[in-house]
Amino acid sequence: MTKSDIIKQLQELGFSKKASSDIIETLLEIIKSRLESGEDVLVSNFGKFCVREKASRRGRNPATGEDLQLEARKVVTFKASEKLRERINRS
């Protein structure tokens, strides 16, 4: 499912295309800004987005086989809620 698919589904609920697009864009901007500031984003009955620190580590260039050092970085993780996991596994 893409962002445009979500916008179309909102349109089916009676929102205009512009309102649907604005709602989705605003929601995603709020989530991105919270994650950028280091906060977790918890959506009840859906899941939790978190920013995690990854330490630097040794890696390898797959094209050349050359060893290299990968820098420390931050990554976004998602953990599904128990209710979402149950719903997915029902089928």
C-alpha beads as a LAMMPS data file, in Angstrom:
LAMMPS data file: protein, C-alpha beads

91 atoms
90 bonds

1 atom types
1 bond types

-500.0 500.0 xlo xhi
-500.0 500.0 ylo yhi
-500.0 500.0 zlo zhi

Masses

1 110.0

Atoms # bond

1 1 1 0.000 0.000 0.000
2 1 1 1.306 3.433 -0.920
3 1 1 0.610 6.893 0.430
4 1 1 -1.658 7.593 -2.557
5 1 1 -3.645 4.421 -1.751
6 1 1 -4.232 5.728 1.778
7 1 1 -5.323 9.099 0.391
8 1 1 -7.798 7.330 -1.931
9 1 1 -9.232 5.391 1.015
10 1 1 -9.758 8.648 2.923
11 1 1 -11.521 10.055 -0.140
12 1 1 -13.893 7.083 -0.039
13 1 1 -14.828 8.188 3.500
14 1 1 -15.954 11.550 2.130
15 1 1 -12.847 13.721 2.429
16 1 1 -11.714 15.776 -0.568
17 1 1 -8.475 14.781 -2.275
18 1 1 -6.724 17.890 -0.919
19 1 1 -8.009 17.344 2.633
20 1 1 -6.997 13.669 2.487
21 1 1 -3.528 14.565 1.258
22 1 1 -3.137 17.287 3.901
23 1 1 -4.192 14.906 6.689
24 1 1 -1.665 12.251 5.662
25 1 1 1.166 14.740 5.064
26 1 1 0.554 16.397 8.443
27 1 1 0.429 13.058 10.264
28 1 1 3.688 11.904 8.670
29 1 1 5.398 15.236 9.407
30 1 1 4.399 14.989 13.081
31 1 1 5.783 11.444 13.291
32 1 1 9.026 12.427 11.519
33 1 1 9.607 15.488 13.703
34 1 1 9.030 13.500 16.915
35 1 1 11.414 10.747 15.806
36 1 1 13.973 13.347 14.735
37 1 1 13.883 14.871 18.222
38 1 1 14.494 11.426 19.738
39 1 1 10.962 10.756 20.989
40 1 1 9.178 7.436 20.533
41 1 1 5.831 7.478 18.718
42 1 1 3.207 5.154 20.175
43 1 1 0.002 4.558 18.202
44 1 1 -2.365 2.628 20.467
45 1 1 -3.491 -0.747 19.113
46 1 1 -1.044 -0.364 16.209
47 1 1 2.543 -0.175 17.400
48 1 1 5.527 1.885 18.458
49 1 1 8.143 3.655 16.336
50 1 1 11.503 4.119 18.099
51 1 1 14.881 5.592 17.237
52 1 1 17.731 3.241 18.138
53 1 1 21.475 3.821 18.151
54 1 1 23.607 1.400 16.158
55 1 1 27.272 1.187 17.090
56 1 1 29.988 1.396 14.470
57 1 1 30.988 -1.995 13.165
58 1 1 33.153 -3.771 10.679
59 1 1 31.554 -4.349 7.299
60 1 1 32.441 -5.490 3.824
61 1 1 31.875 -3.974 0.398
62 1 1 29.909 -6.716 -1.415
63 1 1 31.172 -5.609 -4.839
64 1 1 34.895 -5.675 -4.003
65 1 1 35.076 -7.743 -0.820
66 1 1 37.051 -4.927 0.785
67 1 1 36.756 -4.568 4.600
68 1 1 35.538 -1.212 5.859
69 1 1 34.312 0.453 9.039
70 1 1 30.613 1.358 9.133
71 1 1 29.897 4.532 11.127
72 1 1 27.637 4.625 14.175
73 1 1 24.133 5.715 13.180
74 1 1 20.533 5.958 14.232
75 1 1 17.793 3.740 12.808
76 1 1 14.014 3.771 13.126
77 1 1 12.430 0.546 14.374
78 1 1 8.791 -0.493 14.620
79 1 1 7.284 -2.912 17.098
80 1 1 3.727 -4.031 16.391
81 1 1 1.240 -3.964 19.254
82 1 1 -0.151 -7.197 20.652
83 1 1 -3.578 -6.419 19.159
84 1 1 -2.092 -5.855 15.688
85 1 1 -0.115 -9.106 15.898
86 1 1 -3.250 -11.002 16.949
87 1 1 -5.245 -9.483 14.080
88 1 1 -2.582 -10.349 11.517
89 1 1 -2.279 -13.937 12.778
90 1 1 -6.054 -14.546 12.843
91 1 1 -6.237 -15.270 9.131

Bonds

1 1 1 2
2 1 2 3
3 1 3 4
4 1 4 5
5 1 5 6
6 1 6 7
7 1 7 8
8 1 8 9
9 1 9 10
10 1 10 11
11 1 11 12
12 1 12 13
13 1 13 14
14 1 14 15
15 1 15 16
16 1 16 17
17 1 17 18
18 1 18 19
19 1 19 20
20 1 20 21
21 1 21 22
22 1 22 23
23 1 23 24
24 1 24 25
25 1 25 26
26 1 26 27
27 1 27 28
28 1 28 29
29 1 29 30
30 1 30 31
31 1 31 32
32 1 32 33
33 1 33 34
34 1 34 35
35 1 35 36
36 1 36 37
37 1 37 38
38 1 38 39
39 1 39 40
40 1 40 41
41 1 41 42
42 1 42 43
43 1 43 44
44 1 44 45
45 1 45 46
46 1 46 47
47 1 47 48
48 1 48 49
49 1 49 50
50 1 50 51
51 1 51 52
52 1 52 53
53 1 53 54
54 1 54 55
55 1 55 56
56 1 56 57
57 1 57 58
58 1 58 59
59 1 59 60
60 1 60 61
61 1 61 62
62 1 62 63
63 1 63 64
64 1 64 65
65 1 65 66
66 1 66 67
67 1 67 68
68 1 68 69
69 1 69 70
70 1 70 71
71 1 71 72
72 1 72 73
73 1 73 74
74 1 74 75
75 1 75 76
76 1 76 77
77 1 77 78
78 1 78 79
79 1 79 80
80 1 80 81
81 1 81 82
82 1 82 83
83 1 83 84
84 1 84 85
85 1 85 86
86 1 86 87
87 1 87 88
88 1 88 89
89 1 89 90
90 1 90 91
